[in-house]
Amino acid sequence: MKDFNRNLKYGFFDIYDNYNYKNILFLVIIIAVSSFLILISGFNNFSGCYGYGASLSNNTGIKNADNKNKKPEIKNNSVNIAVIVPTNGRYKYFGKQFLDGILFSIQKNKKANIKFIVVSLPFNAGRGFIKNLFKSIDKKNISAIIGPLFVNQIAYFSKYSSIYKIPVFTPAPLNFSKYKSPYLFHYGMTVKNEVSADLQYAETKGIDKISVIYPDNAYGQKTIQYINAMGSKLGINIVDETAYERHTVDFFYNFNLLVRFQDMGHGHMTKAEENQLGVTPYDLMHGITKAKPYIPFEGLFLIGSTGKLKLILTQLAYYNITGIKLFGLSQIDNKKFLNKYSFYMHGIVYPGGFFPDSRNKFVKNFVKYYKNYYNEKPNILSAEGYDMGNIVIKSIMMHGGSNAHESIKNSIQANGGINNNRQLLYRSLLKFKSFKGVCGISHIRGRDFIKGLYLFQLKNNKIYILKSPFN
């Protein structure tokens, strides 16, 4: 056995030693180069995409996005729009809601020869991924892009839309002074507009002293800049502002910067007094009671996620910081959150981008037919997707009527075989002056479709509309 093992061992090395090293090296190089070429050209076959035309009878969901063997049917006589959304991972719900709205817009325009090509874009996709995506789209008969949903990818979309001259229409909030691409269009809500809606209401009610509590991050810092700038224009005094850290759960120290708590005075409290005031040993240590503190402002702006807002709201009540007008942003517009914490935010004023329970006939019809089609009510993402789909369809119809592809075909022939459809669509988008959708009336400033906002107030567990985007 030892001899056998020894012979086998030496036999292996004899074969290896006699092998042509150059052939091995050449083979390794060929394999490596082939693998690299396959990797960088992974987007060229659009294997992760699928298309929707005027009929949605067989495709109403997002599940087919994972069918990698199904390639989109991109017809030369149709206008093809790429819809770039996350179709898997933790953000697939947002992608599905937005996509459902876009696809539903086809039902209103069945005569238009339009196809939406859905492309999956992961939330964490970076520059290389998006660059290759644009390269692939540029080679296809695709006229424009709807997406992305998230602001962290806007910089790359701005860069490559300018390079490839492909119109990009996004609902993600963006700053046009930062992203210079002339092919970048926006439709949706912005923090600046939300802040403006709140503070304009405060001005009409004579509330001229406001304090702010906000997260110590880029979003919070940008928001406080808008509040200070808008407050200054409207003559509203921002009395105090306090930022909280990411891991903050006890907001006493933030509150202590905004109000003046009353000292207990000398001596110890009886147990009965302690129970009556509802204080804790922690409060007693710091000389704090639940007696009404001195509040030097009339309104309090609350900024943050619902996870932070629920802590802030309940602790405001605990420390008896009450009797003031509360203002929030669109994070408040969350049905579950409103139902659970309405007790702590009676009278709060906040903006929203869509209201499915609106009495507006236009909205009621949309909600009715959408619910019949998808068996669920639309939300803000569905409504924005529907409006954006209609804007793009209307842009296409501007230069071709119901037979938009004839106009495109003529344009191709006139340009020596070069498809000029992107430029036609681009110019049509620039012609919009206003747009009425299910989210309200939008006014266009350059490439920004500025949505009108709802302004809501919560009273006695009911939502009241203070301002409608249809007015």
C-alpha positions as a printed Julia matrix, in Angstrom:
471×3 Matrix{Float64}:
   0.0    0.0     0.0
   2.86   2.33    0.83
   4.46   1.6    -2.53
   1.14   2.21   -4.27
   0.7    5.58   -2.58
   4.25   6.54   -3.34
   3.9    5.51   -6.99
   0.6    7.41   -7.29
   2.13  10.52   -5.76
   5.17  10.5    -7.96
   3.08   9.56  -10.97
   0.98  12.75  -10.48
   4.0   14.98  -10.29
   5.58  13.28  -13.28
   2.5   14.11  -15.35
   2.44  17.7   -14.02
   6.13  18.22  -14.71
   5.79  17.02  -18.27
   2.75  19.25  -19.01
   3.16  22.26  -21.27
   3.19  25.27  -18.89
   2.46  27.72  -21.7
  -0.73  25.89  -22.63
  -1.94  26.01  -19.02
  -1.21  29.71  -18.71
  -2.97  30.46  -22.0
  -6.04  28.47  -20.92
  -6.24  30.31  -17.57
  -6.05  33.7   -19.3
  -8.81  32.75  -21.76
 -11.12  31.63  -18.93
 -10.46  34.79  -16.88
 -11.08  37.15  -19.81
 -14.26  35.31  -20.79
 -15.62  35.53  -17.25
 -14.89  39.25  -17.11
 -16.62  39.92  -20.43
 -19.68  38.0   -19.31
 -19.77  39.98  -16.07
 -19.54  43.44  -17.62
 -22.06  42.65  -20.35
 -24.6   41.21  -17.96
 -27.11  43.96  -18.65
 -27.01  43.73  -22.42
 -29.56  40.95  -22.69
 -32.08  42.64  -20.33
 -32.66  39.19  -18.85
 -34.1   40.67  -15.63
 -36.73  42.72  -17.44
 -40.24  42.18  -18.64
 -42.68  44.3   -20.61
 -46.27  45.44  -20.33
 -48.38  46.72  -23.19
 -51.97  47.88  -23.23
 -53.24  44.58  -21.82
 -52.43  43.6   -18.24
 -54.66  40.55  -18.04
 -51.77  38.14  -17.51
 -49.34  40.41  -15.72
 -50.56  42.5   -12.83
 -47.9   41.89  -10.23
 -44.19  42.09   -9.8
 -43.51  38.39   -9.36
 -42.47  37.86  -12.96
 -39.45  40.09  -12.4
 -37.57  37.05  -11.14
 -38.2   35.11  -14.35
 -34.76  35.48  -15.89
 -35.6   33.41  -18.95
 -38.31  35.82  -20.05
 -37.03  38.6   -22.27
 -39.08  41.7   -23.04
 -40.74  42.0   -26.38
 -39.6   45.41  -27.58
 -41.45  46.25  -30.76
 -40.09  48.78  -33.22
 -43.5   50.38  -33.68
 -44.18  50.9   -29.96
 -42.96  53.57  -27.61
 -40.94  51.82  -24.92
 -40.42  53.31  -21.46
 -38.08  51.71  -18.92
 -39.49  51.64  -15.37
 -36.57  51.17  -12.98
 -37.62  50.02   -9.5
 -36.53  47.5    -6.84
 -38.35  44.22   -7.47
 -36.78  42.18   -4.68
 -35.22  42.7    -1.28
 -36.51  44.87    1.56
 -37.74  47.65   -0.76
 -39.69  45.5    -3.22
 -43.0   46.58   -1.62
 -42.33  50.2    -2.59
 -41.36  49.13   -6.1
 -44.53  47.08   -6.49
 -46.85  49.85   -5.31
 -45.24  52.4    -7.63
 -45.22  49.96  -10.55
 -48.88  49.01  -10.04
 -49.82  52.67  -10.39
 -47.79  53.1   -13.59
 -49.23  49.97  -15.18
 -52.76  51.02  -14.24
 -52.29  54.21  -16.28
 -52.3   52.04  -19.42
 -55.91  51.06  -18.76
 -56.99  54.64  -19.38
 -55.01  54.82  -22.63
 -55.43  51.44  -24.28
 -55.23  52.9   -27.79
 -51.77  54.27  -27.21
 -49.12  51.9   -28.52
 -46.93  52.11  -25.43
 -44.95  49.49  -23.57
 -43.44  49.79  -20.1
 -40.27  47.71  -19.72
 -39.66  46.93  -16.05
 -36.03  46.79  -14.93
 -35.04  45.69  -11.44
 -32.7   48.1    -9.65
 -31.43  47.13   -6.18
 -31.5   49.84   -3.53
 -27.73  49.61   -3.07
 -26.87  49.67   -6.79
 -23.85  51.89   -7.3
 -22.15  53.8   -10.1
 -20.87  50.77  -12.04
 -24.25  49.03  -12.03
 -26.12  52.15  -13.16
 -23.51  53.02  -15.79
 -23.88  49.58  -17.4
 -27.64  49.89  -17.15
 -27.61  53.13  -19.15
 -25.24  51.6   -21.72
 -27.68  48.77  -22.25
 -30.74  51.05  -22.38
 -28.99  53.26  -24.91
 -28.7   50.3   -27.29
 -32.39  49.44  -26.97
 -35.39  51.12  -28.51
 -36.23  52.82  -25.2
 -37.4   56.43  -25.19
 -37.25  57.4   -21.51
 -36.78  56.16  -17.96
 -39.2   56.4   -15.03
 -37.25  56.07  -11.79
 -35.37  55.7    -9.55
 -37.42  55.79   -6.36
 -34.58  56.73   -4.02
 -32.5   59.87   -3.8
 -29.23  58.0    -3.11
 -29.09  56.99   -6.8
 -30.06  60.33   -8.35
 -26.47  61.54   -8.81
 -25.65  58.63  -11.14
 -28.92  58.93  -13.06
 -28.26  62.63  -13.52
 -24.77  62.0   -14.86
 -25.64  59.25  -17.32
 -28.93  60.76  -18.5
 -26.87  63.74  -19.63
 -24.24  61.57  -21.33
 -26.73  59.37  -23.2
 -29.43  62.07  -23.62
 -32.14  59.85  -22.16
 -35.01  61.62  -20.32
 -35.29  60.47  -16.7
 -38.53  61.1   -14.79
 -38.19  60.47  -11.05
 -40.4   60.78   -7.95
 -37.33  60.96   -5.69
 -36.86  64.39   -4.07
 -34.0   66.23   -5.7
 -32.24  69.56   -5.81
 -31.98  70.9    -9.37
 -29.16  73.23   -8.36
 -27.13  70.15   -7.4
 -28.04  67.83  -10.27
 -27.41  69.69  -13.53
 -28.59  67.21  -16.16
 -31.07  68.87  -18.56
 -32.68  65.44  -19.04
 -33.72  65.03  -15.41
 -37.42  65.61  -14.6
 -39.09  65.41  -11.2
 -42.62  64.73   -9.98
 -43.44  64.34   -6.33
 -43.24  65.86   -2.88
 -40.26  67.75   -1.52
 -39.37  68.58    2.07
 -39.19  72.25    1.12
 -42.81  72.22   -0.09
 -43.95  70.36    3.01
 -42.29  72.87    5.33
 -43.78  75.72    3.32
 -47.31  74.29    3.64
 -47.01  74.0     7.43
 -45.52  77.44    8.01
 -47.95  79.22    5.69
 -50.79  77.75    7.74
 -49.07  78.89   10.95
 -48.84  82.41    9.56
 -52.55  82.51    8.72
 -53.36  81.47   12.3
 -51.1   84.09   13.83
 -48.64  81.54   15.23
 -45.37  83.46   15.11
 -43.26  81.66   17.73
 -42.21  78.12   16.87
 -39.59  75.71   18.21
 -38.22  72.65   16.43
 -37.0   69.2    17.45
 -35.22  67.31   14.68
 -32.78  64.42   14.03
 -29.07  65.19   13.92
 -28.5   63.88   10.4
 -28.38  65.26    6.85
 -32.16  65.11    6.46
 -32.78  66.9     9.76
 -30.16  69.57    9.09
 -31.57  70.29    5.63
 -35.08  70.49    7.04
 -34.11  72.95    9.77
 -32.48  75.12    7.1
 -35.78  75.22    5.2
 -37.7   76.01    8.4
 -35.38  78.88    9.31
 -35.38  80.32    5.78
 -39.15  80.04    5.31
 -39.86  81.25    8.84
 -37.76  84.35    8.21
 -39.71  85.14    5.02
 -43.06  84.75    6.77
 -42.09  86.68    9.89
 -42.19  83.59   12.12
 -39.67  83.53   14.96
 -37.92  80.19   15.43
 -37.5   80.47   19.19
 -35.34  77.38   19.76
 -34.22  74.25   17.98
 -32.79  71.04   19.37
 -31.3   68.02   17.58
 -31.42  64.47   18.9
 -29.01  61.63   18.2
 -29.83  58.48   16.28
 -30.04  56.31   19.4
 -31.96  58.78   21.57
 -34.94  57.27   23.41
 -35.22  59.71   26.33
 -35.97  63.23   25.09
 -35.9   65.0    28.47
 -32.66  66.83   27.71
 -34.05  68.02   24.36
 -37.22  69.24   26.06
 -35.15  70.95   28.74
 -33.62  73.14   26.03
 -37.05  74.17   24.76
 -39.08  74.75   27.95
 -38.37  75.7    31.57
 -39.4   73.07   34.07
 -40.47  74.12   37.57
 -38.32  73.05   40.5
 -39.88  71.01   43.27
 -38.64  73.38   45.9
 -37.36  72.31   49.31
 -38.27  69.2    51.22
 -39.53  65.78   50.16
 -42.81  64.93   48.52
 -45.27  62.62   50.18
 -46.22  59.39   48.45
 -49.69  60.79   47.77
 -48.21  63.88   46.12
 -45.85  61.72   44.1
 -48.72  59.54   42.86
 -50.82  62.58   42.04
 -48.06  64.1    39.95
 -47.15  60.77   38.4
 -43.43  61.4    38.72
 -40.74  58.74   38.77
 -37.63  58.4    40.96
 -35.66  59.72   37.96
 -37.77  62.87   37.95
 -37.35  63.34   41.7
 -33.57  63.04   41.34
 -33.58  65.89   38.84
 -36.08  68.04   40.68
 -38.71  67.69   37.95
 -42.43  67.33   38.48
 -45.28  67.1    36.03
 -46.38  70.59   36.89
 -46.93  72.69   33.79
 -43.56  73.98   32.52
 -43.05  77.44   31.08
 -43.4   77.17   27.28
 -41.98  80.19   25.38
 -43.47  79.21   21.99
 -46.89  78.64   20.43
 -46.06  75.87   17.98
 -43.7   72.89   17.97
 -42.33  71.35   14.78
 -41.7   67.59   15.16
 -39.34  66.01   12.63
 -38.3   62.38   12.42
 -39.34  58.83   11.63
 -42.52  57.4    13.12
 -40.33  55.35   15.47
 -38.9   58.54   16.98
 -42.11  60.54   16.76
 -44.04  58.08   18.93
 -41.43  58.49   21.68
 -41.43  62.27   21.39
 -45.23  62.52   21.43
 -45.74  60.28   24.45
 -42.98  62.03   26.39
 -44.38  65.47   25.57
 -47.61  64.34   27.23
 -45.74  62.89   30.2
 -43.85  66.14   30.85
 -47.06  68.13   30.43
 -45.75  70.07   27.42
 -49.24  70.55   26.08
 -51.56  73.28   24.87
 -49.39  74.1    21.85
 -49.97  73.6    18.13
 -48.04  70.63   16.75
 -46.68  70.54   13.21
 -45.3   67.54   11.35
 -44.24  66.44    7.89
 -45.58  63.69    5.64
 -44.24  60.93    7.94
 -47.33  61.6    10.07
 -49.54  60.58    7.15
 -49.45  56.91    8.09
 -52.74  55.2     8.86
 -51.41  52.76   11.47
 -49.42  55.48   13.19
 -52.39  57.86   13.27
 -54.71  55.19   14.66
 -52.31  54.21   17.44
 -51.02  57.61   18.57
 -53.86  60.01   17.75
 -54.44  60.59   21.49
 -51.02  62.25   21.76
 -51.29  64.52   18.73
 -54.71  66.07   18.86
 -54.84  69.02   16.47
 -51.54  68.25   14.72
 -51.15  69.8    11.26
 -49.23  67.92    8.56
 -49.0   67.73    4.73
 -49.72  64.77    2.48
 -49.43  63.92   -1.2
 -52.54  61.79   -1.69
 -55.83  61.14    0.13
 -57.7   57.98   -0.96
 -60.78  59.01    1.07
 -61.11  62.34   -0.7
 -64.57  63.39   -1.87
 -63.08  64.74   -5.08
 -64.82  62.93   -7.95
 -61.58  62.5    -9.88
 -59.93  60.76   -6.91
 -63.01  58.71   -6.01
 -63.21  57.22   -9.5
 -59.51  56.39   -9.49
 -59.71  54.67   -6.09
 -62.83  52.75   -7.12
 -61.4   51.32  -10.34
 -57.94  50.75   -8.88
 -59.43  48.77   -6.0
 -61.55  46.72   -8.4
 -58.45  45.95  -10.45
 -55.9   45.22   -7.7
 -58.25  44.37   -4.81
 -56.6   47.0    -2.59
 -56.69  50.75   -2.15
 -53.97  52.83   -3.78
 -51.42  54.62   -1.61
 -49.18  57.61   -2.28
 -46.71  55.54   -4.35
 -49.49  54.02   -6.46
 -51.02  57.45   -7.05
 -47.7   59.05   -8.01
 -46.93  56.13  -10.33
 -50.33  56.52  -11.97
 -49.86  60.25  -12.48
 -46.34  59.85  -13.84
 -47.49  57.14  -16.23
 -50.22  59.45  -17.52
 -47.79  62.35  -17.92
 -45.46  60.24  -20.06
 -48.36  58.83  -22.11
 -49.74  62.34  -22.65
 -46.28  63.5   -23.75
 -46.13  60.73  -26.33
 -49.64  61.49  -27.59
 -48.63  65.13  -28.09
 -46.47  64.22  -31.07
 -48.37  61.3   -32.53
 -51.94  61.03  -31.33
 -53.18  57.49  -30.77
 -50.79  56.32  -33.52
 -47.71  57.72  -31.85
 -45.54  55.05  -33.44
 -46.27  56.47  -36.93
 -44.78  59.78  -35.85
 -41.78  57.93  -34.48
 -41.37  55.89  -37.66
 -41.43  59.07  -39.76
 -38.91  60.66  -37.41
 -36.57  57.68  -37.81
 -36.78  57.84  -41.61
 -36.23  61.6   -41.62
 -33.1   61.19  -39.51
 -31.43  58.55  -41.65
 -32.49  55.62  -39.49
 -31.64  57.28  -36.17
 -34.44  56.98  -33.62
 -35.15  60.53  -32.49
 -38.01  59.52  -30.2
 -36.13  60.49  -27.04
 -35.82  64.06  -28.24
 -39.5   64.16  -29.22
 -40.52  62.95  -25.78
 -38.05  65.29  -24.09
 -39.47  68.33  -25.9
 -43.04  67.23  -25.13
 -42.28  67.03  -21.4
 -40.88  70.56  -21.52
 -44.14  71.84  -23.05
 -46.23  71.04  -19.97
 -47.52  74.1   -18.1
 -49.69  72.26  -15.57
 -51.06  68.8   -14.97
 -54.13  67.53  -13.14
 -53.7   64.07  -11.71
 -55.13  62.03   -8.86
 -52.61  63.66   -6.5
 -53.89  67.12   -7.41
 -52.89  69.95   -9.71
 -49.19  70.29  -10.43
 -47.56  73.46  -11.69
 -44.44  73.07  -13.76
 -41.32  75.1   -13.21
 -38.74  74.09  -15.78
 -38.35  70.32  -15.38
 -39.98  70.2   -11.95
 -43.63  69.11  -11.76
 -44.41  70.79   -8.43
 -47.21  68.85   -6.79
 -49.9   70.61   -4.89
 -50.12  69.22   -1.35
 -52.93  68.37    0.98
 -52.77  69.93    4.41
 -54.43  67.8     7.07
 -55.42  68.3    10.69
 -56.15  65.48   13.12
 -59.05  66.19   15.47
 -61.01  63.74   17.6
 -59.55  60.79   15.68
 -60.74  62.25   12.38
 -58.7   63.7     9.53
 -59.83  67.08    8.23
 -58.59  68.65    5.0
 -57.39  72.2     5.63
 -56.14  72.65    2.09
 -56.74  70.65   -1.08
 -54.28  70.35   -4.0
 -57.25  70.63   -6.36
 -58.02  74.22   -5.32
